[in-house]
Amino acid sequence: MKNKDNNTINEAITTILKKGSQLSLPEILSLLKNYLPVYPSLRNSTKSIILDFFSSNLIGFSQLINFTIILTKDSPKESRIYKNIIVELLNERFDCLLNFIQNNTFKLTIELRNLKSLFFGSKIFNLIHEDIDIISYLKLLCKQWEVVFNVEEIHDLSIISDLLVSMLSLHPVYSPIQLFEGFFLINESRFQAFIEMIKKASSINKNRIINQYLLSYLDNKVSKGNMEEIFKILKNLPITNCFDLNCFNKFKSLIFQECVLKSISQSIMPSIMISLLNRFKEIDPMKDENICQLLVIILNDLMDNKHREKISCNSIFLESVTKRLASEDKDIRERTMFIAKIVTNGDLSYESDYTITIPSLNLQGIDTNIKNIDFVKLQEETQSIANNTEKELIPAINILSLDDTADSDDENDDDGRDIVFLKDLVKEFQLLNENRGKSKLRLLKLTIKLIRQKKDFGTEVKYYSSTLFAMIASLNNDIDEKNFEQWRMNTLETIVSSVPEETVNFIKFLFTTELSLQQRFSILSSLGLAARELRGIDDKMVLKPSYDFPTNRLPWDKGNESQLLETKSNNRIEEISEGRITWKSKKLQNAPQTKLNRFKPYARLFFYPLAHGWLNGINQGTYDKFFKTHYFSTLRMIYECADPVHDYQTMTDMMQQIIADAIEQDIPIDK
């Protein structure tokens, strides 16, 4: 009887699926509800027919995913069958993406959006994360792309570029590794396909793919061993049309920056020079060395005597020299004179052994034809880095459920989704604007957990740090949640201490955004406490959970939350509560045993913007004195953590000015 029933089911499924693309939505839902639960017991031939259908029908595939998501909430055990089907589909049907592209016109924006959300919006991955890690999932997507690009003629390359941008943003750190290193940059034909796709891409997608992803990837991979191959790659791409100085200045490798400068058209060099001179004039201590190195590269290798003479008469350059020679920083003065000697073609008489070192790459005469790119050499140079990266990544992607950090009061807020990437966390915060009555503590705790877990893999954190910081700093305690400010401060501190190189952006947000007094207090407290954590000082009110992967619980899930939050520090801060810091002045040497000083490289980023903010004038109206007291305490905390940075004396002089100004304004200073 059982065999007869089984045969009947197999025949019924075969009959239903003969309609193929003509299958109606009710029929698809009937297939999902009534037949797929017995999928494991079906004949292999019937299973193959089912996989063929879902791999070629976007509506059917979409319904399978959505049905499984709902079932995961309502009946987790039963959903396991459907998840297995999805995993089997991805592992055995590499033509899904091609079929969906070819079988749809995408005349409606919603159709393309649906395809992007399924494959590249983490919808599928969040569903099957128990069976597959992010690296393996990205590799499966590349298998899909392999089938797509093996087709001789793709009707609309602009759609392809749109989908590629979505995949790159699926994980902005690891997706480029798989797409570029593992796919487009492995041989001539793949790279040629990439070039053709870039030509057809919209200007927005073209800029995003090149500036935001490809160049950043190459910047991390460049070395003296592969710089010629990378230079050839750059010469075959529309780098000149896409050149973005802001992105360019963020590159870490001076070798790569020189490769880019020497690959672009000389027609845009004057405008680049003017932009660099403006930044030369601004004197940003953290970026000044790189700005000067770039100026030397252009002046030495990309300009002749005639063009250098024009620069020597340029008003921006002359004003810059005057301003920079008045600086108290010896390095800034020396760099200025070194560049001035180059600009004047050596006519300036100035004796100094100071040198600005640049790579001075000899890239002239290289045949940059695509046929001359040694992709094997490129792969060999980057493979060891890729292998190490992959080993680090897999344990770092721990699945985070909203349940893990939810209090009992927050359980009704759980929508059943697993948070895997920071981009999904950003979306959750965006949804708070639509439902102001929803608890925010759950997301604040989750942010601490996710960022602390990824602390050693900071590229993703850095990518989303400014957005998360702005969203969290701008939150309001609409439903009067207990300890909201302490949780907000802890979350902001976690972000700042994880990516201290972004501190300038955080302080800029403080100065340029309309915020409440309490929101400003939280930002200031987070900056001060982050400085102390980086300095190696342990403040008990700052929660710093550490992880041994895999992990599921945080300290506050197990213990008494109020005890953790209300613990007082025995160091500099006696209390941070509702925007008040009571200063307990002690010598830094009397603090508890400190760990490695990670604050020194970033001390200037913390101190100078806040110090200049005070000296430029602050006015908070009725609460001016109250705010300045807190501001001064934070600045003083940062100042003492900065010791022994090389320009500590300059900071001390500036701090003396601020103290004198504070006393004059009758701001209380607890010495």
C-alpha positions in Angstrom: 0.0 0.0 0.0 2.8 2.3 0.9 4.5 1.7 -2.4 1.2 2.4 -4.2 0.8 5.7 -2.3 4.4 6.6 -3.0 3.9 6.0 -6.7 0.8 8.1 -6.7 2.6 11.0 -5.0 5.5 10.8 -7.5 3.1 10.8 -10.4 1.0 13.6 -9.0 4.1 15.8 -8.6 5.3 15.0 -12.1 1.9 15.9 -13.5 1.8 19.2 -11.7 5.3 20.2 -12.7 4.7 19.5 -16.4 3.1 22.9 -16.5 6.5 24.5 -15.7 6.3 28.3 -15.9 2.5 28.1 -16.4 2.1 26.8 -12.8 -0.2 29.2 -10.9 0.6 30.6 -7.5 -2.1 28.5 -5.7 -0.6 25.4 -7.4 2.9 26.3 -6.2 1.7 26.8 -2.7 -0.1 23.4 -2.9 3.2 21.8 -4.0 5.0 23.4 -1.0 2.4 22.5 1.6 1.3 19.0 0.5 4.1 17.4 -1.4 7.5 18.8 -0.3 7.1 17.4 3.3 7.6 13.9 1.7 10.6 15.0 -0.4 13.1 12.7 1.3 11.1 9.6 0.4 10.5 10.6 -3.3 12.2 8.9 -6.2 15.5 10.5 -7.4 13.9 11.3 -10.7 11.0 13.1 -9.0 13.5 15.0 -6.8 15.3 16.1 -10.0 12.1 17.4 -11.5 11.4 19.4 -8.4 14.9 20.9 -8.4 14.6 21.7 -12.1 11.4 23.5 -11.5 12.6 25.7 -8.6 15.9 26.4 -10.3 14.2 27.8 -13.4 11.1 29.6 -11.9 11.8 32.7 -9.9 8.3 32.9 -8.5 8.4 29.3 -7.4 11.9 29.7 -5.9 10.8 32.9 -4.1 7.8 31.2 -2.6 10.0 28.3 -1.4 12.2 30.7 0.4 9.4 32.7 1.9 7.4 29.6 2.9 10.5 28.2 4.7 11.1 31.4 6.6 7.6 31.3 7.9 7.8 27.6 8.7 11.1 28.2 10.6 9.2 30.4 13.1 6.1 28.2 13.4 7.6 24.7 13.0 11.4 24.6 13.2 11.6 20.8 12.9 9.4 20.6 9.8 11.4 23.5 8.2 14.5 21.3 8.2 13.2 19.4 5.1 12.8 22.6 3.2 16.2 24.0 4.2 17.8 20.7 3.0 16.0 21.2 -0.4 17.4 24.8 -0.6 20.9 23.6 0.2 20.6 20.7 -2.3 19.4 23.2 -4.9 22.3 25.5 -4.5 24.8 22.7 -4.5 23.4 20.9 -7.6 21.8 23.6 -9.8 24.4 26.2 -10.7 22.2 27.6 -13.4 19.6 29.1 -11.1 20.8 32.7 -11.5 21.2 32.3 -15.3 17.7 30.9 -15.6 16.2 33.6 -13.5 17.9 36.3 -15.6 17.0 34.8 -18.9 13.4 33.9 -18.0 12.5 37.4 -16.7 12.4 40.8 -18.4 12.8 42.8 -15.2 10.6 45.5 -16.6 9.3 45.9 -13.1 11.8 47.1 -10.5 10.2 44.8 -7.9 11.3 41.7 -10.0 14.9 42.7 -9.9 14.7 43.7 -6.3 13.2 40.3 -5.5 16.1 38.5 -7.2 18.7 40.6 -5.4 17.1 40.1 -2.0 17.0 36.3 -2.5 20.6 35.7 -3.5 22.5 38.7 -2.3 20.4 40.3 0.4 21.3 37.6 2.9 17.8 36.2 2.8 18.9 32.7 1.7 22.0 32.8 3.8 20.2 33.7 7.0 17.9 30.8 6.4 20.6 28.1 5.9 23.4 29.4 8.0 23.4 26.3 10.2 24.4 24.2 7.1 26.8 26.6 5.4 29.3 29.3 6.4 29.6 32.6 4.6 32.8 31.7 2.7 31.2 28.6 1.3 28.0 30.5 0.4 30.0 33.1 -1.5 31.8 30.4 -3.4 28.4 28.8 -4.4 27.3 32.2 -5.7 30.5 32.4 -7.8 29.5 29.0 -9.2 26.3 30.6 -10.3 28.2 33.5 -11.9 30.5 31.1 -13.7 27.4 29.7 -15.6 26.2 33.2 -16.3 29.4 34.4 -17.8 29.9 31.2 -19.8 26.9 32.2 -21.9 28.1 33.7 -25.2 25.7 36.6 -25.2 24.0 38.1 -22.1 21.2 40.3 -23.1 21.5 43.1 -20.5 24.9 43.6 -18.8 23.5 46.5 -16.8 21.4 44.0 -14.9 24.5 41.9 -14.3 26.3 44.9 -12.9 23.4 45.7 -10.6 23.4 42.1 -9.3 27.2 42.2 -8.8 26.9 45.3 -6.7 24.4 43.5 -4.5 26.7 40.6 -4.1 29.6 42.8 -3.2 27.5 44.6 -0.6 26.3 41.2 0.8 29.6 41.2 2.7 31.7 44.2 1.7 34.9 42.6 3.2 34.7 39.0 2.0 32.6 39.2 -1.1 35.3 41.1 -3.1 37.9 38.4 -2.2 35.7 35.7 -3.7 34.5 37.7 -6.7 37.9 39.3 -7.7 40.5 36.9 -6.4 38.4 33.8 -7.0 36.6 34.7 -10.2 37.3 37.8 -12.3 41.1 38.0 -11.9 42.0 34.3 -12.5 42.4 34.5 -16.3 42.1 36.7 -19.4 38.6 35.7 -20.5 37.1 36.3 -17.1 38.8 39.7 -16.8 37.7 40.6 -20.3 34.1 39.7 -19.3 34.5 42.0 -16.3 35.7 44.9 -18.5 32.7 44.4 -20.9 30.3 44.4 -17.9 31.8 47.6 -16.5 31.4 49.3 -19.9 27.6 48.6 -19.8 27.2 49.4 -16.1 25.4 52.6 -15.0 27.7 55.3 -13.8 26.6 54.7 -10.2 27.3 51.0 -10.3 30.5 51.6 -12.2 31.8 53.9 -9.5 30.7 51.6 -6.7 32.3 48.5 -8.2 35.6 50.2 -9.1 36.1 52.7 -6.2 34.3 51.0 -3.4 35.2 47.4 -4.0 37.9 46.6 -6.7 40.4 49.3 -5.8 40.0 48.7 -2.1 40.6 45.0 -2.7 43.7 45.7 -4.8 45.0 48.1 -2.2 45.0 45.3 0.3 46.7 42.9 -2.1 49.4 45.0 -3.8 53.1 44.2 -3.2 56.3 44.8 -5.0 56.0 41.3 -6.5 52.6 41.9 -8.2 52.5 45.7 -8.7 53.2 45.5 -12.4 50.3 43.1 -12.9 48.0 45.3 -10.8 49.2 48.3 -12.9 48.2 46.5 -16.1 44.8 45.8 -14.6 44.3 49.4 -13.7 45.3 50.5 -17.2 42.5 48.3 -18.7 39.8 49.9 -16.6 38.1 53.4 -16.7 40.0 54.5 -13.6 40.3 58.1 -14.9 36.5 58.5 -15.4 35.8 57.0 -12.0 38.6 58.7 -10.0 37.5 59.8 -6.6 40.0 61.6 -4.4 38.2 60.8 -1.2 38.4 57.1 -1.9 42.0 57.4 -3.1 43.1 59.1 0.1 41.8 56.1 2.1 44.1 53.6 0.5 46.6 52.2 2.9 49.4 51.3 0.4 51.5 54.1 -1.0 52.7 51.6 -3.7 49.1 51.2 -4.8 48.5 54.9 -4.7 51.4 55.5 -7.0 50.2 52.7 -9.3 46.8 54.5 -9.5 48.3 57.9 -10.1 50.5 56.5 -12.9 47.6 54.7 -14.5 45.2 57.6 -14.9 45.2 60.2 -17.7 47.4 63.2 -17.2 44.6 65.4 -18.2 43.1 65.2 -14.7 46.4 65.6 -12.9 46.0 69.5 -12.5 42.7 69.0 -10.7 44.1 66.3 -8.5 47.1 68.6 -7.7 44.8 71.4 -6.6 42.8 69.1 -4.4 46.0 67.8 -2.8 47.3 71.3 -2.3 44.1 72.3 -0.5 44.6 69.3 1.9 48.3 70.3 2.2 47.0 73.6 3.4 44.6 72.1 5.9 47.4 70.3 7.9 45.7 67.2 9.1 48.4 65.7 11.4 47.1 62.1 10.8 47.1 62.4 7.0 49.8 65.0 6.4 52.6 62.5 5.7 50.6 60.7 3.0 49.5 64.0 1.4 53.1 65.1 1.2 54.2 61.7 -0.2 51.5 62.0 -3.0 52.6 65.5 -3.8 56.2 64.3 -4.1 55.2 61.5 -6.5 53.3 63.8 -8.7 55.9 66.6 -8.7 58.9 64.2 -9.3 57.4 61.7 -11.7 54.4 63.2 -13.3 55.3 66.9 -13.8 58.0 68.6 -15.8 59.9 71.8 -14.8 57.4 74.0 -16.5 54.4 72.6 -14.5 56.4 72.8 -11.3 57.1 76.4 -11.8 53.4 77.1 -12.2 52.8 75.4 -8.8 55.4 77.6 -7.2 53.4 80.6 -8.2 50.0 79.1 -7.2 48.3 81.1 -4.4 47.1 78.0 -2.6 50.6 76.6 -2.5 52.1 79.9 -1.3 49.4 80.3 1.5 50.1 76.7 2.5 53.8 77.2 2.9 53.3 80.3 5.0 50.8 78.5 7.2 52.8 75.3 7.5 56.1 77.1 8.4 54.3 78.7 11.4 53.4 75.2 12.7 55.0 74.1 16.0 55.3 70.6 14.5 58.9 70.1 13.2 57.9 67.4 10.8 55.3 69.6 9.1 57.9 72.4 8.7 60.5 69.9 7.3 58.0 68.4 4.8 57.0 71.9 3.7 60.6 72.8 2.9 61.3 69.5 1.2 58.4 70.0 -1.2 59.2 73.7 -1.7 62.7 72.6 -2.9 61.1 70.3 -5.5 58.6 72.9 -6.7 61.4 75.4 -7.2 63.4 72.8 -9.1 66.1 72.9 -6.5 66.6 76.7 -6.5 65.5 77.1 -2.9 68.5 77.1 -0.6 67.7 75.1 2.5 70.1 72.7 4.3 68.4 69.6 5.9 68.8 65.9 5.8 65.1 65.4 6.0 63.6 63.2 3.3 60.2 62.2 2.1 60.5 58.7 1.0 58.3 57.3 -1.9 58.4 54.0 -3.7 59.5 55.6 -7.1 58.0 52.7 -9.2 59.5 52.3 -12.7 56.3 51.6 -14.6 57.2 53.2 -17.9 57.4 51.1 -21.0 55.3 48.3 -19.6 53.0 46.7 -22.2 49.6 46.9 -20.5 47.7 44.9 -23.1 45.3 42.5 -21.4 47.1 39.6 -23.1 50.3 40.5 -21.1 48.7 40.3 -17.7 50.2 37.3 -15.8 47.2 36.2 -13.8 49.1 33.2 -12.5 51.7 35.4 -10.9 48.9 37.7 -9.6 47.3 34.6 -7.9 50.5 33.3 -6.5 51.3 36.6 -4.8 47.9 37.0 -3.2 47.1 33.3 -2.4 48.9 33.1 0.9 47.1 36.2 2.1 43.8 34.8 0.9 44.4 31.5 2.7 45.2 33.2 6.0 42.1 35.4 5.6 39.8 32.5 5.0 41.1 30.7 8.1 40.4 33.7 10.2 37.0 34.4 8.7 35.1 31.2 9.2 35.3 31.1 13.1 34.5 34.9 13.1 31.1 34.5 11.5 29.1 33.4 14.5 25.3 33.3 14.1 23.6 35.8 16.3 19.9 35.4 17.1 17.9 38.3 18.5 16.8 35.9 21.2 20.3 35.6 22.5 20.4 39.2 23.8 16.7 39.8 24.4 15.3 40.4 27.9 12.1 38.8 28.9 10.3 42.1 28.2 11.7 42.2 24.7 10.5 38.7 23.6 7.5 40.0 21.7 9.8 42.3 19.7 11.7 39.3 18.2 10.8 38.9 14.6 12.6 35.5 14.3 15.4 36.8 12.1 19.1 35.9 12.7 21.5 38.8 12.6 24.7 37.7 10.8 26.0 40.9 9.2 26.3 44.4 10.5 24.3 45.5 7.4 21.3 43.6 8.8 21.8 45.3 12.1 21.7 48.7 10.4 18.4 47.6 8.8 17.0 46.7 12.2 17.9 50.2 13.5 16.2 51.7 10.5 13.0 49.9 11.3 13.0 51.5 14.8 12.0 54.8 13.0 8.8 53.1 11.8 8.0 51.7 15.3 9.1 54.1 18.0 7.3 52.1 20.6 9.6 49.1 20.1 12.3 48.3 22.6 15.8 49.5 21.7 17.8 47.7 24.4 17.7 44.4 22.5 19.5 46.0 19.5 21.9 47.9 21.7 23.0 44.7 23.4 23.2 42.9 20.1 25.4 45.7 18.7 27.9 45.3 21.6 27.9 41.5 21.1 28.3 41.6 17.3 31.0 44.2 17.2 33.0 42.7 20.1 32.9 39.4 18.3 34.3 41.0 15.1 36.9 43.1 16.9 39.8 41.3 15.3 38.2 41.6 11.8 37.7 45.3 11.8 37.1 46.0 8.1 33.4 45.2 8.3 33.0 47.1 11.6 34.8 50.1 10.1 32.5 50.0 7.0 29.4 50.4 9.0 30.7 52.2 12.1 29.7 55.8 11.2 26.2 54.7 10.2 25.7 52.7 13.4 27.2 55.4 15.5 24.9 58.1 14.1 21.8 55.9 14.5 22.6 54.9 18.1 23.6 58.3 19.2 20.4 59.8 17.8 18.1 57.3 19.6 15.5 58.5 22.1 14.2 56.6 25.1 10.6 56.8 23.8 9.3 54.1 26.1 11.3 55.0 29.2 13.4 51.8 29.2 15.5 51.1 32.3 19.3 51.9 32.1 18.8 53.0 28.5 21.5 55.7 28.7 24.1 53.3 30.2 23.4 50.8 27.4 23.6 53.5 24.7 26.9 54.7 26.2 28.3 51.1 26.3 27.3 50.6 22.7 28.9 53.8 21.4 32.0 53.0 23.4 32.2 49.6 21.8 32.1 51.2 18.4 34.7 53.8 19.1 37.2 51.4 20.8 36.8 48.9 18.0 37.5 51.4 15.2 39.4 54.3 16.8 40.7 55.4 13.4 37.2 56.6 12.7 37.0 58.9 15.7 37.2 62.1 13.7 33.9 61.1 12.0 32.3 60.4 15.4 33.4 63.8 16.8 32.3 65.5 13.5 28.8 64.0 14.1 28.8 65.5 17.6 29.6 69.0 16.3 27.5 69.1 13.2 24.2 67.3 14.2 21.2 68.6 16.1 21.3 66.5 19.3 19.7 66.6 22.7 21.9 67.4 25.7 21.6 63.8 26.8 22.7 62.5 23.4 25.8 64.7 23.5 26.6 63.4 27.0 26.5 59.8 25.8 28.9 60.6 22.9 31.3 62.4 25.1 31.3 59.6 27.7 31.8 57.0 25.0 34.9 58.9 23.7 36.4 59.2 27.1 35.8 55.6 28.1 37.0 54.3 24.7 40.3 56.2 25.2 40.7 54.5 28.6 40.0 51.1 27.2 42.5 51.6 24.4 45.0 52.8 27.0 44.6 49.5 28.9 42.5 50.8 31.8 39.6 48.6 32.9 36.4 50.6 33.8 33.9 48.3 35.4 30.9 50.1 33.9 32.2 49.3 30.4 31.1 45.8 29.4 33.7 44.0 27.4 32.5 40.5 26.8 35.1 38.2 25.2 34.4 35.2 23.1 35.7 31.7 22.5 33.8 30.7 19.4 31.2 29.4 19.1 29.3 31.4 21.8 25.7 31.9 22.5 25.4 33.9 25.7 26.6 37.2 27.1 27.3 38.0 30.8 24.0 39.9 31.1 22.1 36.9 29.8 23.2 34.9 32.9 23.7 37.4 35.7 22.0 40.4 37.3 21.9 43.1 34.7 21.6 45.9 37.2 24.6 44.8 39.1 26.7 44.8 36.0 25.5 48.3 35.0 25.7 49.9 38.4 29.2 48.7 39.2 31.4 51.8 39.9 34.9 52.3 38.6 37.7 52.7 41.1 39.7 54.6 38.5 39.1 58.1 37.1 35.3 58.0 36.8 33.3 57.5 39.9 30.0 57.6 38.2 28.5 57.9 34.7 24.8 58.2 35.0 22.2 60.4 33.2 25.0 62.5 31.7 27.1 63.2 34.9 30.8 62.4 35.3 32.3 63.0 38.7 36.0 63.4 38.2 38.4 61.8 40.7 41.8 63.1 39.7 44.7 60.6 40.1 48.1 60.2 38.5 47.9 57.8 35.5 50.7 55.8 37.1 48.5 55.1 40.1 45.8 53.4 37.9 45.5 49.6 38.1 48.0 47.5 36.1 47.5 48.4 32.5 47.6 46.3 29.4 49.1 47.1 26.0 48.8 50.8 25.1 46.7 50.8 22.0 45.7 54.4 22.4 49.0 56.1 21.4 48.5 55.9 17.6 45.0 57.5 17.9 45.5 60.0 20.7 45.7 63.0 18.3 42.4 61.9 16.7 40.7 62.0 20.0 42.3 65.1 21.6 42.8 67.7 18.9 39.3 67.9 17.4 37.7 68.2 20.9 40.4 70.7 22.0 39.8 72.9 19.0 36.1 72.5 19.5 36.4 74.1 22.9 38.8 76.9 21.8 36.5 77.7 18.9 33.7 78.3 21.3 30.8 76.2 22.7 27.4 77.5 23.5 24.7 75.3 24.9 22.4 78.0 26.2 20.8 77.3 29.5 22.8 74.2 30.0 26.1 75.6 28.8 27.9 75.3 32.1 26.6 71.8 32.8 27.6 70.6 29.3 31.1 72.2 29.5 31.8 70.5 32.8 31.2 67.2 31.2 33.1 68.2 28.0 36.1 69.3 30.0 36.2 66.1 32.1 36.1 64.0 28.9 38.9 66.1 27.3 41.1 65.9 30.4 40.6 62.1 30.5 41.7 61.8 26.9 44.7 64.1 27.5 46.0 62.1 30.4 45.6 58.8 28.4 47.6 60.3 25.6 50.9 60.3 27.6 53.5 59.5 26.2 52.5 60.5 22.6 55.4 62.4 20.8 53.6 65.8 20.8 52.4 65.5 24.4 54.0 68.9 25.1 51.9 70.5 22.4 48.8 68.9 23.9 49.8 70.1 27.3 50.1 73.7 26.1 46.7 73.5 24.5 45.3 72.0 27.7 46.7 74.8 29.7 44.8 77.3 27.5 41.6 75.3 27.9 42.0 75.1 31.7 42.6 78.9 31.9 39.5 79.4 29.7 37.4 77.0 31.9 38.4 78.9 35.1 37.5 82.2 33.5 34.1 80.8 32.6 33.7 79.5 36.2 33.6 75.9 35.0 34.2 73.6 38.0 37.5 71.8 37.7 38.2 69.1 40.3 41.9 68.9 40.6 
